[in-house]
Amino acid sequence: MKGFLVTDYFPEYAKFLEVVLPLIREGKIVYLEDIAEGLENAPAVLLGLFSGGHVGKQVVVVSRE
């Protein structure tokens, strides 16, 4: 097994955006966000990350202001 760091590929990020953003806009790539409301829910959300209790990108909304 071989790992990598995202920062190793930072110089490629602009090219990645050129390719991926149009695909997202066209609906060919769809991503999911699992949104939890309130900082008080952050500990439970964090535990859920370790148990597979979320789908897609996990976000905790602290304030909508």
C-alpha positions as CSV (number, residue, x, y, z in Angstrom):
1,M,0.0,0.0,0.0
2,K,1.3,3.5,-0.8
3,G,-0.2,6.7,0.4
4,F,0.0,10.3,-0.7
5,L,-0.5,13.8,0.6
6,V,-2.9,16.1,-1.1
7,T,-0.3,18.9,-0.8
8,D,2.0,16.8,-3.1
9,Y,-0.4,17.5,-5.9
10,F,-1.2,21.2,-5.2
11,P,0.4,22.4,-8.4
12,E,-2.1,20.3,-10.3
13,Y,-5.1,21.9,-8.5
14,A,-5.9,24.5,-11.2
15,K,-6.0,21.9,-13.9
16,F,-8.2,19.7,-11.8
17,L,-10.7,22.6,-11.4
18,E,-10.7,23.2,-15.1
19,V,-11.7,19.6,-15.7
20,V,-14.0,19.0,-12.8
21,L,-16.0,22.3,-12.4
22,P,-17.7,22.1,-15.9
23,L,-18.7,18.5,-15.1
24,I,-20.3,19.5,-11.8
25,R,-22.1,22.4,-13.6
26,E,-23.4,19.9,-16.2
27,G,-24.6,17.5,-13.5
28,K,-22.2,14.8,-14.7
29,I,-20.6,14.7,-11.3
30,V,-22.8,14.9,-8.2
31,Y,-21.6,15.2,-4.6
32,L,-23.5,14.9,-1.4
33,E,-23.3,16.9,1.8
34,D,-24.5,15.7,5.1
35,I,-25.2,18.9,7.1
36,A,-25.6,19.0,10.9
37,E,-27.0,22.1,12.5
38,G,-25.3,23.6,15.6
39,L,-22.0,23.4,17.3
40,E,-23.5,21.3,20.1
41,N,-23.9,18.5,17.5
42,A,-20.2,18.5,16.5
43,P,-19.1,15.8,19.0
44,A,-21.7,13.4,17.7
45,V,-20.9,14.3,14.1
46,L,-17.2,13.6,14.8
47,L,-18.0,10.2,16.2
48,G,-20.2,9.5,13.2
49,L,-17.2,10.0,10.9
50,F,-15.4,7.1,12.5
51,S,-18.4,4.8,12.3
52,G,-19.5,5.6,8.8
53,G,-22.6,7.5,10.0
54,H,-22.5,10.0,7.2
55,V,-22.8,10.2,3.4
56,G,-20.6,12.5,1.3
57,K,-19.0,15.6,2.8
58,Q,-19.8,16.1,6.5
59,V,-20.5,19.8,7.5
60,V,-21.4,21.3,10.8
61,V,-23.2,24.6,10.4
62,V,-22.3,26.8,13.4
63,S,-24.3,29.9,12.4
64,R,-26.3,30.9,9.4
65,E,-25.7,34.6,10.1
